[in-house]
């Protein structure tokens, strides 16, 4: 990966130079206390995951599921991975997660999505002012998931805002291994962006070059690195650049290490071959940064990773076999790495996605954009592995369908889902309205965080 000027600005961005410079600590004197360590790992499934085939009813409701989805989309019941003790099963390609379920370290959250206020079909029809804006639009719904504002512009994200409020307590950096995303942008904090493969490389920099032009350019940058005599703004800018380069060196030491103890867990569960998918590489790098938390002085860490390919308008069954297999293997490897570090109770990973898909398959063996969807959470702090929420009434045109083909109104808001993880992470009740601007609509009156944790 090359660090362009734009990427460099991302590394040093923030409401103040001090906030940016503190994004990556490198002093062992700041070693974290593992007893209070927490990490949240958001896994965004870009494109709109059809999670009605990720978590499937495995009881008498399966008959209605198969009928309503149609033969081109419905999974065969005998291929499901049973979630023992519940009425549900996982897609067969996600078998790598079965051990985590059996350990009580995997949960499913049903029919979750963007909501402005609790919504019935009657209210959906009569009160368009209560609907999220631009439903079923990729960009808008991605922004609403990450920014947590459903009827206002999202200029920052919930992970960034969590770290805004934590800044005074010297909480750790945000770390994205999936590029620059809204979720990580705060008012006073900004993410460290790592590549999913290779090292961070300074664009146009070669310390051993003998070329006169290259040497002159590098000499000019070295002079600029000490710009105190040119005024405060120039000095802060130069220090920001120097700090960004130092951060890259420190991060490269971790992501390029040949002695990491977590790599061996990122292998295929049956063949033992090293996992090579992009989501595996991203989660491996997150695991390495967690492994290095002490030398980095990180008491808490926030990660954003992603997997693309979920806009399955065609050939969904084949696409899901690959996508879900890669996702499950990567998440299982990550969880096993956390167990090896003794941090399974300190780290929670959770899925997000643009929206769910239409329950009824289309004529191309795929599904179209819809609304509510299911999600997975993995970590040792969960309340013994449960399925949370309610599976929708599968009647087309029924009380939960905004149309006549299965576009389900969510029954759990993104705030109730992600808010539960934020509270576990350590966000105080007083800060929840800042992290989740619409929190007042989801806190009280029988609503509140999903009881994910024990």
N, C-alpha and C positions, 0 to 999 in steps of 0.2 A: 504493500500500500504506500502511495506517495502522499506526503502532507502538502497540499496546495495552500495557497494563501487563504482560501475559504475555509479549509479544514483547520488551519492554524487559528483563524478567528474563532472557530467553534471551540477549540481547546481553551482559548483564553477568554471567551465571552463571559459576561456576567454583569451584575449591577455595580460591582466595584472590582478593582484590580486585586484587592486582598481576597475576595471570594474566589476569583479565578485561580490565583496562585496557590490557594489551599486545596485545590481539587485533588491533588495526589501527594500525600505525605510520604517522605522517604526516610524519616528518622526512626531508628529502632528505639530511641528514648520515648517515643510516643506509642509503644507497643500496646495493642488493644487488650482489654480484659475480656477473655472469651466467655466468661460467665454471663455477660450482658450483651453479647454479640447478637446481632440480627442481620439477616440479608433477605431482601425481597427480590424475586426474579420474575419479571413480567415477560411472558412469551406471546408475542402478537402474531396471530395467524392471518396474514394479509390475503385479502380477496373475498372474505366472507365464508367461514367454515360451515359446511352443512353438518352440524353436530347432532342432528337428529339421526345420523348414522354413526356417530361416535358413541353416544349413550342411547341404548335402544331398550324398550320394554321387553322383558323376557318372561312375562307371565301371560295371563289371558288376553291382555291388551295387544300382544304381538299380532293377533289376527287382524285387528283394525289397522295396526301399523303397516302390515304387508299390503293390505288392500288399498289403503289411502296413498301410500308411497308409490305403488305400482311396481310391476315386475322388473322394470329397467333400473330401479333405484333401491328397492327393498333388499336388505341383507337376508340370507337364509338363517333361520334361527339356530341351526346346529353349528354355525360358524362363530357365534358370539362367545366372548370370554365372560363367563358369569361373574358378576360382582356378588360373591357369596354373602348371603344374609339379606339381600335386597331383591327387588323385582326387576332388576336391570342387568344388562350385559354391555361390554365394550365391543367395539369393532374388532374382528378377529386379528387384524394386523397389529393390534395394540397389546398382544399377549405379554410383551416384556414388562408391562405395568402390573400384571396380576400379583407378583410377589409383594409389591408395595401395598396393594389393596389388602392382601392377606395380613400384612403387618399393621394395618390401620393407618397407613401413611398416604392414602389416596382418597380424595373425595370428589364427588360430582355435584355441580350446582346447575339446576334445571331452569330452562326458559328464562334466561337473563338477557337484559338488553337496555338500551338507552331509553330513559323515561324522564319526563319533566315532573310529573305528578302521578299518583296511582290512577290507573286508567282502565275503565271498562269499555266494552264495545260501544255501549250507548254514548259514553263520554267521547270516545274516539270519533264517533260519527257527528255528534252535535257540537263539540268543542275543539275545533282545529287549533285553537290557541294553547291547548294543553299537550299537543303532540310535539315531539322533537322536530326541528326543521329538517327538510330534505331527507326524509327517511329513504333508506335503500340506496343512497348515494355513497359510493366507496369513500371518497375523500371526506365528505361531511360526517359520516358515521365513524370513520377512523379518528377524526378530530374530536368528536364528541366522547368516544371511549377514552381517548388519551387526555383530553382537556376537561372532561366532566361538566361541560356546559352544553345543554341540549337546545337552548333557544337564544344563545348569545355567541358572539365570536370567541373562538378559543385561540389565544395568543401564547398560552403557556400550558403546562401539563401537570397532572397530579403528582408525579414523581419529583418534578422540579420544585413544586410548591412544598412538598414534604421537607425537602432539603432546605428551602428558604427558612422555614420555621426552626429548623434544627441547626442553622448556621451558628447561632450564639453558643450552642453547646458543643461546637467543633465536631459535628457528625461528619461522616465520611463522604466521599464523592459519589456522584452519579456516574455510572459506567455503561455506555452503550457499545454493544458489539454488533449492532445492526444499523450503523449509520446514524445520521442526525434525524431525530424524531421529536415531534411536539411534546410527547409525554415527558421528556427529560428536561424541558426548558422551564426554568423558574424565573422569578423576578430578580433574584440576586444570585442564583446559582446556574451553572451550565455543566453539561456532561463532558467527561473524558471519553473520546471516541476511539475505540480500538478496532483494528481489522479482524475479520474472522479467520484469516490465514496470512502467513508471512509476517514480517516485522514492519514497524513504522519507519519510513525512510524520509529524510529531509529532501525535498524536491530540489534538484540541482546542486546538492552538496556532496563533495567528495574530498575528504580531508587529505588524501594522498595525491590529489591531482597536481600535475605540473603545468597545466594549461594556464597561461597568464590571465585570461579573462576570468576563469573560474577562481583563481587565487585572489584576484582583485575583488571580486564580488564577495568572497568569504571574508576577506580582510575588512571590507566595508561593514559587513554584518557584525564582525567582532568589535569594531569601533562603536557601532550603534548600541551594542549590548551594554556599554557604559555611557549612558547619555545624560547623566545627572546635570551636566553643565548647560544642557539645552532646554531646561525648563521642566516643570512637573509632568505635563502631559506627555512629552517625548520620553521622559524618564520612565513613566509608568508603562508606556507602550513597549519600550525596549525590554523592560523587566518582564513584561508579559510574554514577549517572544522568547526570551531566554528561558523563562520558566517552562514554557510549552516544550521547548527542545529538551530540557532536563526531564520533564515528565515522560517524553517519548523514550529517552534512554532508560529511565527506571521501569517503564512498562515493558520495553523490549526485553529487559533482563528476566522478567517474569514469564512473558508469553513465549520466549525462546529457550527457556531452561530445558536442560536434558535430564534433570534430576527430579522432576515433579512426581509426587506420589499419586496423583489423581488420574493420570493418563491411562493407566491400565484398566480403568473401569469403563472406558468408552470403547467397548468392544461389542460385537454382535452376540446376543445371548445364546445362540446355538452354534455358530461357526467359530466364535472367538476372534474373528477378523476385526481389525481396527475400524471404527466407524468413520466414514469420510463425508457424510452429508454436511451441508452448511450449518444446519441447526445443531448438529453434533459438535462441529468445530466452535461454534459460538458458545455453547454451554460448557465445553471443555475450557475455553478461555475464562469464562466466568468462574469455573471451579478453581482454576489456577490463581485468579485474583483473590478468591476467598481463602485459598491455601496460604497466600502471602499476606493475609490481613494483619498479622502481628508486625512484620517488618515495615508495613506501610502505615502502621498506626491507625488502622481503621476499626472503630468500635461497631460501626454499622456500614452496610453497603447496599446500594440499589442498582439493579441491573435491568437492562432492556435488551432482549434478543428477539429474533423473529424468524418466521418461515413463510415463504410465499407459495403461490400456486393454488390457492383455495377458491378462485373464481371459476367454479366447475359448472359452466353452462353445458358442457358436453363431456361424455365419457367419464362420468364421476366415479364409478366403481373402480376402474383401473387406476385413476388418479389417487383415490383415497388409499388404495392398497400401498402405494409408494409413500405418500405423504404421512399417513398415520404410522406406518412402519418406522420411518425415519424419526418421527416425533417421539414415539413411544420408546424406541431404543435410546435416543438421546436423553430423554427425561429419566429413564431407568438408570443409565450410566451416571448421570448427574447425581441422582439420589444415592446411588451406591458409593459415589465418591464422597458425598457429604457424610455418610455413615462411617467411612474409613477415617475421616477427619474428626469424627465424634461430634459433628455439627448438624446431624439430621433434625434435631429439635430447634435449631437456630436459623434454619434456612427454609423458606417457603417459595415454591415456584407456582405460577398460575397462568392459565391461558386467557387471552383476549382475542377478539376478532371483530371485523367491521360490523357484521350482522349475521343472522342465520339465513337459511335458504327456504324457498317455498317447499312445503311438505310434499306436494304432488310433483312427481318428476315431469320434465318436459319431453318433447318429441325427439330430443337429441341425446338421450341417455344422461341428461344432466339436470340441474336445478337452477332456478332463478333467484334473484335477490328477495329477501324477506326481512325479518326483524328479530324476534326472540331466538335464543340459541342456548346450547348447553356448554358448560366449561368444566375443566379439570384443575384440581389443586393438589400439589404433592409436597409432603414434608412431615417430619416426625411429630410436630406439635399439633397436628390435626386431632379432632375428637374421634379417634378410632375408626376413621374411614366411614363416611356416611354419604348418602345421596340426599341433598338438600333441595327443598322446593317441591313444586308440583308439576308433573308432566301435563301438558295441555290436553283439553278435550279435543280429540282428533276429528270432530265433525266439521266438514267443509261448510263454510258459511255460518258456522255455529257461534257460540258466545265469545270465543277467543280468536276468531278468524277475521281479519280486517277485509278479506276478500272472499273468494269462494274456492280457494285451492290450498289453504293452509299457510297463511302468513300470520303467525301467532303473535298476539300482544304479549310482551314480556310480563311475567308475574313477579320477577325480582329485578330491581333497578341496579344499574352498574354501581351506584353508590353503596348499595347494601352489600354487594358482592366484594368490590375492591375495598370498601370501607372496613370490612371485617379484617382484611389483611393489613390495612394501614393501622388499625387499632392494635393488632398483635405486634406490628413493627415498632410501636411505641408512640404513635401520634396521640396527643392528649385530647380529651373531649373538647377542650377550649379551642383547639386548632382545627378540629374537623370542618367547621364552616369555611375556613380559609382553603383547606385542601380540596374540599368538595363544596363549591359555591351554592349548590342546591340542597345542601344537607338538611335544612329545616323541613323539607318535604319528606324526608326519609328517616327522621329520628323522632319517634313518638307516634302515638295513635296506633300502636300495634306494629309499626314498621321499625326497622333498625338493622344493624349488621347481621349477616347470616351467621349462625352459631357454628362456625367452622372449627374453632379451637376449644380444647378442653379447659 
